[in-house]
């Protein structure tokens, strides 16, 4: 069922709150991959506040949906969402990146409740997600696996090994996103190593493809609901996003792939988030 | 020899089966009892014999094609979902082509993935150096959470594969390729992961070895006793990690001479692991390592290569004889040499 206007505005409000928390964590941690966390924030919000079947009070609930943050450097974004969703106390995020903290830039599933896979090395997550989805199939379970790839990550050959396998094995209990923010550390994806025609590449690998605005909740919801119903082949949602989305001075700026924020900048960032859609 | 009966199994005739054949058969037996077991390979169903499991349980078998990184990533995901994945490919690809998946996806997350890697060492001699693997033990030792095992023969392969199921974390078992000689007469002996098996007792020197070297070391010990009156202890150190420190130190104390033998670069593998234990003990002994002398392996039939690198009966016997002329020197004797 499509998201109602009320649901959409609630999700938008939640996303503003989460983006603001991500800015706080960037301050506390001394530096974070804030750009890619902000670009994925609306996808994460839609998943964790609408679509994932999860029990934050029981993080290892066997029948939960799985989520693999294959772009593991989005850890600040995911940790903020998990804290807000109640997997652990928000105060713990003050320790992000600190000595012996459970939270590093790339989240460790053995230390952080709610993290289904320890990621960070790019090109690993989709294979693990395919394995999880096959595990559900082998055990006759109905839970779904969701996987979020970075677009630059799609340079990795192992992503395409996993893509081939998901098609060949007809893995249709897996829903994959590409956070298509068009920027990687060294510059625009099309300058560093061209990905386009990206949708055609996925189609050629046998996947269903939907291209959406990754900040438009109506489109996000419609794509996820269609993917949940898709049978016989894996489906990828290419979410066109803006790196640094919601913070005016970060948007589309490659230098905000990873950056530090002091209290003045944080105030400016939060003001920008509060004034946004 | 007829079919062999183990304590609980009657599954194979080790005289006419390779280690991999036996692995495939044992995995099937395990699969009948344990529905969590799933098998994964990368176009090596036939070569590694994991395909035997695939024929028996096609619904629990995945061949990802020639894509080792994906094989190990999928295995990690399956383990996360509650399955017990066995992954088989050649050891060179398991330990190096997909190393980061093994390290980050499997070992870092401490997942119970069992890696049964075939064609270890120089056992696929004719294939050439690209298909040899003389670095895997060094690599696996360096991975936290990993258990690394090199069975001596087919019987020990059966024991190791079975025992790996009881290890909650990742396990790497390195097999050979062909008809490596049998050391054991059955699988009925005290096999425990992490515990060396004393093959022969001796008081003059100890040969610590694994894999195909165990058969040859036992032969060498017998010959040295008969011909030279040398008393050689032989330790089958099938588990490289966690290492049996007690057995190593008992050998140091009792025999004062240690020779390690392995189908591996002498840097980083069994010999280095044994040396670590001895060096940290504060005790000393005459010590030598046999293996590949930090080089890429030559091409040839395995038997010829084992002979070339001294990993055969004659090579081990010669090396032991060389050690017999050396004595461990206590520190008061050092002055005249420095």
Contacts between the chains, C-beta under 8 A, distances in Angstrom:
chain1	res1	chain2	res2	distance
A	62	B	82	7.2
A	66	B	80	7.6
A	66	B	81	7.6
A	68	B	77	7.9
A	108	B	108	7.9
A	109	B	109	6.3
A	110	B	109	6.5
A	110	B	110	6.7
A	116	B	80	6.8
A	117	B	76	7.7
A	117	B	77	7.5
A	117	B	80	6.5
A	117	B	105	8.0
A	117	B	109	7.4
A	118	B	104	7.3
A	118	B	105	7.9
A	118	B	108	5.9
A	118	B	109	5.2
A	120	B	104	7.5
A	121	B	100	6.0
A	121	B	104	5.1
A	123	B	69	7.6
A	124	B	73	5.6
A	124	B	100	7.7
A	124	B	101	6.4
A	124	B	104	6.4
A	124	B	105	5.6
A	126	B	73	7.6
A	127	B	69	6.9
A	127	B	70	4.8
A	127	B	72	7.7
A	127	B	73	2.5
A	127	B	74	5.2
A	127	B	76	7.5
A	127	B	77	6.7
A	127	B	101	7.3
A	127	B	105	7.6
A	128	B	73	5.2
A	128	B	74	7.3
A	128	B	76	5.1
A	128	B	77	3.9
A	128	B	80	6.8
A	128	B	105	6.0
A	129	B	77	6.1
A	130	B	70	7.7
A	130	B	73	7.6
A	130	B	74	5.4
A	130	B	77	6.2
A	131	B	73	6.6
A	131	B	74	3.8
A	131	B	75	6.3
A	131	B	76	6.1
A	131	B	77	2.1
A	131	B	78	4.3
A	131	B	79	7.6
A	131	B	80	7.1
A	131	B	81	6.9
A	131	B	85	7.8
A	132	B	77	4.2
A	132	B	78	7.3
A	132	B	80	5.7
A	132	B	81	4.7
A	133	B	77	7.5
A	134	B	38	7.9
A	134	B	62	6.9
A	134	B	74	6.8
A	134	B	77	7.3
A	134	B	78	6.1
A	134	B	81	7.6
A	135	B	77	6.6
A	135	B	78	4.8
A	135	B	80	7.2
A	135	B	81	2.5
A	135	B	82	6.2
A	135	B	83	5.1
A	136	B	81	6.2
A	138	B	38	6.3
A	138	B	59	7.5
A	138	B	60	6.4
A	138	B	78	7.7
A	138	B	81	7.9
A	138	B	83	6.2
A	139	B	81	7.3
A	139	B	82	6.6
A	139	B	83	7.6
A	145	B	77	8.0
A	157	B	69	7.7
A	158	B	67	7.9
A	158	B	69	4.3
A	158	B	70	6.2
A	158	B	73	6.8
A	158	B	101	7.7
A	161	B	64	7.1
A	161	B	67	3.9
A	161	B	69	6.0
A	161	B	70	3.7
A	162	B	70	5.3
A	162	B	73	6.7
A	162	B	74	7.6
A	164	B	65	7.1
A	164	B	67	7.2
A	164	B	70	7.9
A	165	B	62	7.9
A	165	B	64	5.1
A	165	B	65	7.6
A	165	B	67	7.1
A	165	B	70	5.6
A	165	B	74	6.8
A	168	B	65	7.8
A	169	B	62	7.0
